[in-house]
Amino acid sequence: MLVITSLARGGAEAQVTCLAIRLRARGWAVHVVCLTPPEAYVEELEEAGVLVTSLGIRCKLPDPRVVWRLRKRVTEWRPHVVHGHMVHANLLVRLVRPLVHVPAVVCTAHSVDERGRFGSGRLRVLAYRLTDHLCDLTTQVSQAGLERYVSLRAAAKHRIRVVPNGVDTECYRAHPAARCSLRDAMNLDKLFVWIAVGRLMLPKDYPNMLQAFACLARERPAAVLLIVGDGPLRPEMEQLARSLGVAERVRFLGIRQDVPGLLNAADAYVMSSAWEGMPMVLLEAQAVGLPAAATDVGGNREVIANGVTGYLVPPKDPEALAQAMLRVMDLSAEERSSMSAAARSRIVANFSLDHVVDLWEDLYRELLTQKGVWVD
């Protein structure tokens, strides 16, 4: 049973969806439980034979009824493993643990910093610390996240490990035909195309990106920036692009279903986040072979080999980000091709979806064997 806070278009949700579908294909019975009413991925999950239910939470205020709702689902379905994803789901599965027998409980944090839109996140760290004993293992998607959680005592050092995100390297790969088709359709011919994919929310620090692009645009008139995604900050970011004088060269595309094609249409990827876990979109972009200019936060340095598959810069420094973007643009065709091949090879070797699902299966079996539930 995979329990997740929400099912919307986002990196953590996409990863859980991929994990559920691959586990089902390997013979596991899989049930995805979403705290809030789902907004995406339900059709894909159900087509793969994955049961999807919602606990129907619509209010952000704490609601003790959700504990009993999840307890009922667990009692009825009797899973061997309950695996929480994202902070609210992680805390919920821990609170349910004393109320119903579950052989193994795993919690996954998808970011280095799981604070909300407001506040410092201290209460969440305290909640993790106080409930750590109620799960068998916490996992982090990056080494940076693991080290931070241990330092904050959000998880005990001997009960946390890294399991990275994985990407479908068959879906995300270079497609020259798709590149030509989309570039023609979007009038991108002869332009250097930067792309960013993600929710327009505080952690992604889009002001940093737009300010960096405005610096770059003064020197590179043939550059354009595609921003794929939506979120509460979109009107503000569109206004910022206008005030920076780059509105005609920044295209806000909203939510799209053709992200693999759009990545192929681009020449390079840019990420301006203030904090991260291990961003799926960066894995996907590098799998396609896009050189990247990104902030050195969270697991980004575990994805990008600095100077080999892209360039890393400090967060909240638009000038440094602009210079990294210019370095990518100034690469020769041969250098860019080499960087592209290195990016693809690194992802295939370390972050392929099948490899990551292998890690999860091994972890589940290890925990169940320790409990005397699993016999190979």
N, C-alpha and C positions, 0 to 999 in steps of 0.2 A: 504494500500500500504506500503510494507516494503522495504525501500530503504537502500542498503548496499554498501559499497565501493567496495568490491570484493566478488566473490564466488570461493574460493579456499579451500583446505583442511586445516581448522583451527577451533579453538574453537568458535569464534564469528559467523563464517559462519555456522558451524554445529548447533549452537543454533538457529539462524534465520531460518534455514531450518526446524528444528523440530517445531518451533513456527508456521511457515507457514502451515505445514502439519496438525498439530493438530487443528489450527483455521479453516482450510478448512473442516476438518472432523466434526467440530462442527457447520458447516453451514455458516461460513463467506465466502464471496468472497474475495480471496486473490491474490494480484499481487506483485511479488518480482521484484524490479528494481535494477539492478546491474550497478554501474558506469563503470566498466571495463568489457571486454569480459569474461564471466564466464568460469571457469576451472573445476568446480565440482558441484555436487548436482542437476544439471538441470534435469536429468532423473527422479530422485526421486520426485522432485517437480512437474514436469509435469504429472507423473503417478498419483499423488494425486489430480490433478485438479487445481494446482496452476499455474497461468500465470507467465512466466518468460521473462523479456526483459532486454536488455543492452543498456546503453547510449553510448557505443562504445568509451569510453575514453581510449586511448593507451599511452598518454604522461603524464609524471608526472608534467609538467608545467601547471599553471592555464589556463583554457580554458573557457571563458565566454559562449561559445555555449552550454555547458552542462546545464546551468541554463534554457535556452530556450527549450532544449530537455526534461528536466524533467517537465517544465511547460506544454509542449504539452501533455505528458503522463497523468499528473494530470487532465488537462482540458478534455481529451478524456474519462478517466476512472471514474472521479468524486468520489474519495474515501471519506468516512466519516473520516478516520484516515490516516494520513501519519506518518509513524514511521521510523525515521532514526537510523541506526546502524553504529558505527565507525565514526571517526572524520570527514572525508571528506564528507560522506553522511549526517552527522548531520548538518554541515555547509551549505551544498547544500539545504536541505529541508527548512532551515530557510531563505535562500536567495530567494527561490521560493515563500514563504508565502505571501509577499505583491503583488505578480503578479497574483495570482489565489486564488479563495475562497476554503479554506479547513477548515472544522469545528474544527478539532483537529490535532495538530502537537506534536509528542513526539520524543525525542532524547535520545538514549541510549549510554552511554560510557561503553566500555567493558574492560577498564583497569584503574588502579589507575593513570597511567601516559601514555598519548597518544602521547608522542613524537615520531618522526620518527626515522629512522636509524641514522640520523645525526641531530645535533642541540640540543638545550635545551628544546624545546617545548614551549618556551615563546610566540611565535607568535600564536600558536594554542590556548593557554590559553586566550590570548588577543582577538582572534577571537570569542571564546566562550563567553567571557564577553560582547563584543560589540553586539552580536546577540542573547543574552539570551532572550530578550523580544519578539523575533520572534517565539518562541515555547511555548506551553502551559505548558510543563513539561519536565525536564531532569531526566533520571533515571540512576543510577549506579548499577553495578552488585554486589557491596560489600559496607559495611559500611565504610571501610577504604577509598574507592574511593570517597564516598559521602563527608566524612570529609575533604579530600584533596581538592576537587573541591570547597567546601564552603570556605575553608581557602584561596584559590587562587582567590576567587571571580569569578570563571569560571561559577558558577551558584548561583542564590539567594537561601538562606536557605529555604525559604517557597515554592520554586518551583523545588525542587529536592527530590527524594526519592529512596530507595533501592528496586529493584526487582531482586532477584538472578537468576543465571542460573539454569536450571533444567535438570535432566538426566532421560532417559528412564530406569527405574529400572527393567523392564522386560527383556530388551535387555542386560543390564549390571547387571549380577548376577552370582553367582558361578555355574559352569557347570563342575562337576568332569570328565565326559566323554571327554569333549573337552580338559580339562587340560591334561589328560593322553595321548590323541591322539597327541596333539601338542608337548608335551615334548618328546614323543618317536620320532616323525618326525624330531625334531630339535636337537636330541641327548643331551637333557638337564637332563637326568636321573642322580640322585644323586648330582646335582648342586643346589646351592641356587641362584635363578634367580631374579635379580633386573631388572625393566623395567622403561623406560621413554618414553613418547610419546609427540611429539610436533615439531614444525618447528625449524630447526637449524638456529636460529637468535639471535641477541644480547640480547633481554630481557630474554631469557631462560638461559643464562650464562652456557652453556655446559662446558667451561673450568673449572668452579667450580666443576661440577659433575665429570668430568674425573679425576681431581686432587684428589677429595675425594675418588673415586673408586680406584685410584692407591694406596692411603694410606691404604684403606681397604684390597686390594688384597695382600699386604705383610703379613697380618695376617690371611686371609681367602682364601687359594688357591682354594677352591671349589666354589667360587662365580663367577658369570658371569653377564654382563650388556647388556641388549637389548635396543637399541635406535631406536625407530620407528618414521619415519618422514624424511623430506628432507629440504633443504634450502641452502642459499648462503654460509653458514659457514661449510658445510659438508666436503669439502676437507681439510680445516684447522683443523677441529676436528679429522678427520682420521689421519692426520699427528701428532697431539698432542697425540693421543692414542699410536701411534708408539713411539714417543719420551719418553713417560712415561712408556713404557715397558708393556703396557696392551692390545696391539692391538689384541692378540689372545683371549682375554677374554672379549672384547667389540665388539658386533656385530651391525653394522649399517644396519638396515633392510630396510631403505627407506620407501616410502609410502605403506601402507598395507590397505587392505579392511577388514581384519579379526581382528581388534583391540579387540573386546570383547573376542575372543578366546585367543589372545596373553596375555591379562591381566589375564586370567584364568591360563595360563601356567606359570605365574610368581609367586614368593613368596612374593614380596614386591615392593612398588612403590617409586621412588626417583624423587624429583623435586628440581632444583637448581636455580630457577629464581631470577634475580636481581629485577624485578618488575612484578606485575601481576594484573589482575582484579579478576575474580573468575574462575580459570582454569577448563574448562570442563573435561580435562583428569584426574584431581584430583578427581572430583566428580565421574567420571566413575570408577576409580580405587577403591575408597572407597565403591562404590555400589557393586562392585564385592567382596569386603571384604579384599582388600589388605591393610595391615599396611603400613604406609607411613613415609618416612623421607623427610622433605621439609623445604625450607627456609620460614621464617616468614615475608612474604611480601603480600601486597594486601589483598585479601579475604581468603588467605590460613588458617588463624587462625579461620575464620568463618566456614570452612569446617572441619578442623582437630581439635579434642579435644586433646590438648597436653597431652601426657602420657596415653590417653585412646584409641584413634584410630590411633595414630602415634606420631611422635616427630617433633617439630619445632625448627629451629636453625637460627641464624642471617644469612643474605645473605653475599655472597663473603667471606665465611670462610670455605674453604675445610676441614680443620681439624675437625671443629665442625660438618659438614655434615657427615664426615666419622664416627665420634663417634656415631651420631644418627643412622646411618646405622648398625653399630656394635651392638647397643642396640637392634635393631629389630632382628638381626640374633641370638642374645643370648637369646631371649625369649624362654621359654619352650613351648612345643606343646600346653599345656593348656592355657598359657598366650597369645600365638599367636591366638588361636581359639577365646578367649574372645575379643581380640582387633579386630579381623575380624568381629565378630558378632556386636560389638558396632559400627564399621564403617558403616556397612550395615544399621543398624537400624537408625543411625543418618541421613543418606542420604534419606532413605525412608520417614522419618518424616518431613524433612525440605526442601528437594531439588528434590522431584519427579517431573517429567515433567508435569503431570496433575495438580499438585498443583500450579506450576508456571504459566501455561496457565490460570488457574482460576484467578490468580492475574492480569494477563494482561487483561483478559476479564472484570474484575471488574473495572480496571483503565480506559479502553476505554469507558465503559458505564458511569462511573462517569464524565469523561470529556464531553462526548456527552450530558449527561443530563444537565450539567451546561450550555451548549450552546443551550439548548432547542431542540436538534436534536433527542435525544433518549427518548422514553417513555416506561418504563417497563410495 
